[in-house]
């Protein structure tokens, strides 16, 4: 296949043992193709491709040559550590469970214990200590009344790490045990994809390997800081840096819009170059199109407008958006606690208690549900039921709903941006760079660059593009 000069420079790079090559790859620039060709050019070497999630791993297995092992970081840890906990593995633990296990009497305390433990699990640290206690916990309780979150989290971790104990094991838990065991991975070169979304435990595990490494990613697509991810591309010393700026996804119009956002709000000096094709900014034309939002609440709001009118679906399936929990929250809102079936919601004495808890611990997922039940009130049960009944498979949808996080790594012919992104302009001028959180800018960039042919900016992005 014919490679661009940028791609060929990476494929031919003389990477030596122990060296690190950083590749900054903007949206749609064919980074996986480059890694595949790099591997094919070295058939005698044993390579490890580390994927961000299972679907990316499975896709990579179909593309890469046999000298490359494609794995997620959790699958690497599974055989060594995860197998012995297979009888008690869970995706998450809830505050009410921790209250029972540790004999606590406040949801807030239990929530902060979970957060403290989670911060340790995704860190590179060998021991759980006070730096893992979330800042909001210190603010909420104050120094004089701060519970001993470190000791409580340590106790929870000890029980979790015991295969015989009832406290279940988290997937991040056995990964942490794997990192602490300091494994030596038998590869000549490690290829780390989506390096900007790597958490410290993964970074430490891979960087402690003595082999060569290629770290590929886009710092402007770092949108998982809330999960403890760090931009390894910006923090780790490297031997060389290369760039992929030629996008094959969209044309020059969307490329210019994305470049303008990055230059204005992140001082990016490189320009994204669009493919030689026609693309447009403007209203979506016909269907299908994807509607992308920051929050599930914004998706729910918009989906109500299409009930009975258009075939709509959700990226990853409607089940992943937990719509029935909104109905359960509404029951609590209506004072019908006896009808609540959700075991977690049952532990709250009232809707007010739930809302106060969500506000105090800054649980934006629950706050979003509260906003919806307060807005739609008695309409909630019918809206949820209709949404579940009318939602179709992703490939059948005329309108496809997704959060930016779920849409990351995907592309759509047409993209319609929701209005729940931040304001970019004030009094006819772009906001000062320091007023916008980096992750908020990244969310706009990721959302906009999912489009292939047409992007319908929301009013906030359009106001910026009109003056830049």
Beta strands, then each sheet from edge to edge (+ up, - down):
strand 1: 20-25
strand 2: 47-51
strand 3: 68-72
strand 4: 89-90
strand 5: 169-170
strand 6: 189-192
strand 7: 198-199
strand 8: 212-217
strand 9: 229-230
strand 10: 240-244
strand 11: 246-251
strand 12: 273-275
strand 13: 280-281
strand 14: 289-293
strand 15: 312-314
strand 16: 399-403
strand 17: 412-417
strand 18: 425-426
strand 19: 429-430
strand 20: 451-456
sheet 1: 3+ 2+ 6+ 8+ 1+ 10+
sheet 2: 4+ 5+
sheet 3: 7+ 9-
sheet 4: 11+ 12+
sheet 5: 13+ 20+ 17+ 14+ 16+ 15+
sheet 6: 18+ 19-
end
